[in-house]
């Protein structure tokens, strides 16, 4: 038997335990585990490191500048040269006259078409830079006797004070060179004439007309159409074997400087004078007359 004190103690202990149980927070069931969180995404910095850097695009190779056209040998401003029409045609003039204001050459009985061709070719030759001439006027004259004339008038642009003017009576004008072709339609022939200041020095142009000129010496014009030394009259005197007047002895083409090509607006093209050979058209590259 428990004593009364023991029972009292047990009762107090039971009450105390009950009070403690009422004040404690209720027990809760453990929460279920949360689903697995997704893996953290890499930062942009990590991505940039992970992606390989592309190789740099190579710089395009710059287009090389075109080779500038060679500078032709400058013509001395005081030079006064004139291509010899007799050598260009390959025959002696029918009339050669010294006039008060200059010299006059006349070549007669040339077929009309051949005279017109030679006239056009020689007119173009006179306009080469070497001769320092410019066309200032052209004139066509008709006559009642079934003849007509084509005239080209040239003025000298150089500085030689000895170059005088010549007088053209039909036009009452003064020029330094007057080239004209008189055609006779009744006979089918023409006369090719040139009147020029006596201060000009005639030279072998090295190129000849392609026209078929009656009486032309073989190999010296009159249809030869070439300017090589091999096409010339072999009976050239020894003094004529001096340096070529066109190239000065270099043998190089006067237009392209020996390169064989020229540039026009940066477009490279074969030289019209030497046709790509680079040789002087007057001496064929030999440098000699």
C-alpha positions in Angstrom: 0.0 0.0 0.0 1.2 3.4 -1.0 1.2 5.9 1.7 -0.9 8.9 1.5 2.2 11.1 0.9 3.3 8.9 -2.0 -0.1 9.1 -3.6 -0.2 12.8 -3.3 3.3 13.1 -4.9 2.2 10.9 -7.8 -0.9 13.0 -8.3 1.1 16.2 -8.5 3.5 14.6 -10.9 0.6 13.5 -13.2 -0.9 17.0 -13.1 2.4 18.6 -13.9 3.0 16.2 -16.8 -0.5 17.0 -18.2 0.1 20.8 -18.0 3.4 20.5 -19.8 1.7 18.4 -22.6 -1.0 21.0 -23.1 1.6 23.9 -23.6 3.9 22.1 -26.1 3.4 22.8 -29.8 1.6 20.1 -31.7 3.7 17.7 -33.5 3.5 18.0 -37.3 4.3 15.3 -39.9 7.5 15.8 -41.8 7.1 17.5 -45.3 7.7 15.3 -48.3 10.9 15.9 -50.1 10.6 18.7 -52.8 11.2 17.7 -56.4 14.7 18.1 -57.5 15.5 21.7 -58.5 16.7 22.2 -62.1 20.3 22.6 -62.6 21.5 26.1 -62.6 21.9 27.7 -66.0 25.4 28.8 -67.0 25.9 32.5 -67.2 26.4 34.3 -70.5 30.1 34.6 -69.6 30.3 30.9 -69.2 28.6 30.4 -72.6 30.9 32.8 -74.4 33.9 30.8 -73.1 32.3 27.5 -74.1 31.6 28.5 -77.8 34.8 28.6 -79.9 35.7 32.0 -81.4 35.5 32.0 -85.2 38.7 32.7 -87.1 39.0 36.3 -88.2 38.0 36.9 -91.9 41.2 37.8 -93.8 41.5 41.2 -95.2 40.8 41.2 -99.0 44.0 41.7 -101.0 43.9 45.2 -102.4 43.7 45.6 -106.2 47.1 46.8 -107.4 47.2 50.1 -109.0 47.5 49.9 -112.8 51.0 50.5 -114.1 51.0 54.1 -115.3 51.6 54.6 -119.0 55.2 55.5 -119.7 55.9 59.1 -120.2 56.9 59.7 -123.8 60.1 61.6 -124.5 59.0 65.3 -124.5 59.3 67.1 -127.8 61.6 70.1 -127.5 59.3 73.1 -127.9 61.7 74.8 -130.3 61.9 71.8 -132.7 60.5 72.4 -136.2 60.3 69.0 -137.9 58.1 68.0 -140.8 57.6 64.5 -142.4 58.9 64.4 -145.9 55.9 63.9 -148.2 58.2 62.6 -151.0 59.4 59.8 -148.7 55.9 59.2 -147.4 54.7 58.7 -151.0 57.8 57.0 -152.2 58.4 59.1 -155.2 59.9 62.4 -156.3 57.7 65.4 -156.6 56.6 66.5 -160.1 57.0 70.1 -159.0 59.3 71.5 -156.3 59.4 75.2 -155.9 60.9 77.7 -153.5 58.5 80.6 -152.9 59.0 83.8 -151.1 57.0 82.6 -148.1 58.2 78.9 -148.0 58.5 75.7 -150.0 56.0 74.0 -152.3 55.8 70.3 -153.4 53.3 68.9 -155.9 52.7 65.2 -156.9 50.5 64.8 -160.0 48.5 62.1 -161.7 47.6 60.0 -158.7 44.4 58.0 -159.0 41.5 59.8 -157.2 40.9 57.1 -154.5 44.6 56.6 -153.9 45.2 60.4 -153.6 42.4 60.7 -151.1 43.8 57.8 -149.0 47.3 59.3 -149.0 45.9 62.7 -148.2 44.0 61.3 -145.1 47.0 59.3 -143.9 49.5 62.2 -144.2 47.0 64.6 -142.5 46.9 62.2 -139.5 50.7 61.9 -139.5 51.1 65.7 -139.3 49.0 65.7 -136.1 51.5 63.5 -134.2 52.8 65.3 -131.1 56.3 65.2 -132.6 55.5 67.8 -135.3 53.7 70.3 -133.0 51.0 71.1 -135.6 47.3 71.5 -135.0 44.5 71.7 -137.6 43.0 75.2 -137.5 40.8 75.0 -140.6 39.6 72.6 -143.3 38.2 73.7 -146.6 36.5 72.1 -149.6 36.5 74.1 -152.9 34.5 73.4 -156.0 35.3 74.6 -159.5 33.3 74.8 -162.7 35.8 72.6 -164.6 34.8 69.5 -162.7 37.6 69.8 -160.2 37.5 70.2 -156.4 40.0 70.5 -153.6 40.3 69.4 -150.0 42.5 71.5 -147.8 43.9 71.1 -144.3 45.5 74.2 -142.7 48.0 73.7 -139.8 49.4 76.1 -137.3 52.7 75.5 -135.6 52.4 75.3 -131.8 56.1 75.3 -130.9 58.4 78.1 -130.0 60.9 78.3 -132.8 60.8 81.9 -134.0 62.1 81.0 -137.5 58.9 79.2 -138.4 57.1 81.7 -140.7 53.6 81.6 -142.2 52.7 80.7 -145.7 49.9 82.4 -147.7 46.9 80.7 -149.2 45.6 83.0 -151.9 42.3 81.1 -152.4 41.4 81.7 -148.7 43.4 84.9 -148.2 44.7 83.4 -144.9 48.1 82.7 -143.4 49.2 79.3 -142.1 52.4 77.4 -141.3 51.5 74.3 -143.3 48.9 73.9 -146.1 48.2 70.4 -147.3 45.7 70.0 -150.1 44.5 67.5 -152.7 43.1 68.7 -156.0 40.9 66.2 -157.7 40.2 66.2 -161.5 37.0 64.2 -162.0 37.3 64.3 -165.8 40.6 62.5 -165.9 40.1 60.4 -162.7 43.4 61.7 -161.2 44.5 64.1 -158.5 47.4 66.2 -157.4 48.6 66.0 -153.8 50.4 69.2 -152.7 52.0 70.7 -149.6 53.1 74.3 -148.9 55.1 75.0 -145.8 57.5 77.3 -144.0 61.1 76.9 -145.1 62.1 76.8 -141.4 60.8 73.3 -141.1 63.4 70.5 -141.3 62.1 67.5 -143.4 62.6 64.1 -142.0 61.9 60.5 -143.0 58.7 59.7 -141.1 59.5 56.0 -141.1 55.9 55.1 -142.1 54.6 55.2 -145.6 51.3 55.5 -147.3 49.3 52.3 -148.0 48.0 53.9 -151.2 49.3 52.6 -154.5 51.1 55.6 -155.8 52.2 55.5 -159.5 56.0 55.8 -159.9 56.7 54.9 -156.2 60.1 53.3 -155.7 59.9 49.7 -154.4 60.2 49.4 -150.7 60.0 53.1 -150.0 56.3 53.8 -149.7 53.6 53.6 -152.4 51.7 50.7 -150.8 54.4 49.2 -148.6 52.5 50.2 -145.5 55.4 49.4 -143.3 58.0 51.3 -141.4 60.7 48.7 -140.7 64.2 49.3 -141.9 64.0 46.2 -144.1 61.3 47.7 -146.2 63.4 50.7 -147.2 65.3 51.4 -150.4 68.7 49.6 -149.9 70.5 52.4 -151.8 70.4 54.8 -148.8 73.6 56.8 -148.6 75.9 56.1 -145.6 75.2 59.5 -143.9 71.6 58.4 -143.5 72.6 55.7 -141.1 72.8 58.1 -138.3 70.6 57.9 -135.2 66.9 57.7 -136.1 65.3 61.1 -135.8 62.0 59.7 -134.5 63.4 57.7 -131.5 66.7 59.6 -131.1 68.6 56.3 -131.5 66.9 54.4 -128.7 64.9 52.1 -131.0 61.8 52.5 -128.8 58.4 53.3 -130.1 57.8 57.1 -129.7 54.1 56.6 -128.6 54.5 53.9 -125.8 58.2 54.3 -125.0 59.0 50.8 -125.9 56.5 49.1 -123.6 54.2 48.0 -126.4 51.0 49.2 -124.7 49.3 52.4 -123.6 46.6 53.3 -121.1 43.4 55.1 -121.8 41.3 55.7 -118.6 43.3 53.0 -116.9 42.4 50.5 -119.7 45.5 48.8 -121.0 45.6 48.4 -124.8 48.1 47.5 -127.4 50.0 50.5 -128.8 48.6 51.7 -132.1 51.9 52.8 -133.4 54.0 49.7 -132.9 51.1 47.2 -132.5 52.6 45.8 -129.3 56.2 45.3 -130.5 57.6 48.3 -128.6 59.9 49.1 -131.6 60.2 52.5 -133.2 58.0 52.6 -136.3 60.5 54.7 -138.1 63.6 52.5 -137.8 62.1 49.1 -136.8 63.9 49.2 -133.5 67.4 49.5 -134.9 67.8 53.1 -133.7 69.3 54.0 -137.0 68.1 55.8 -140.1 
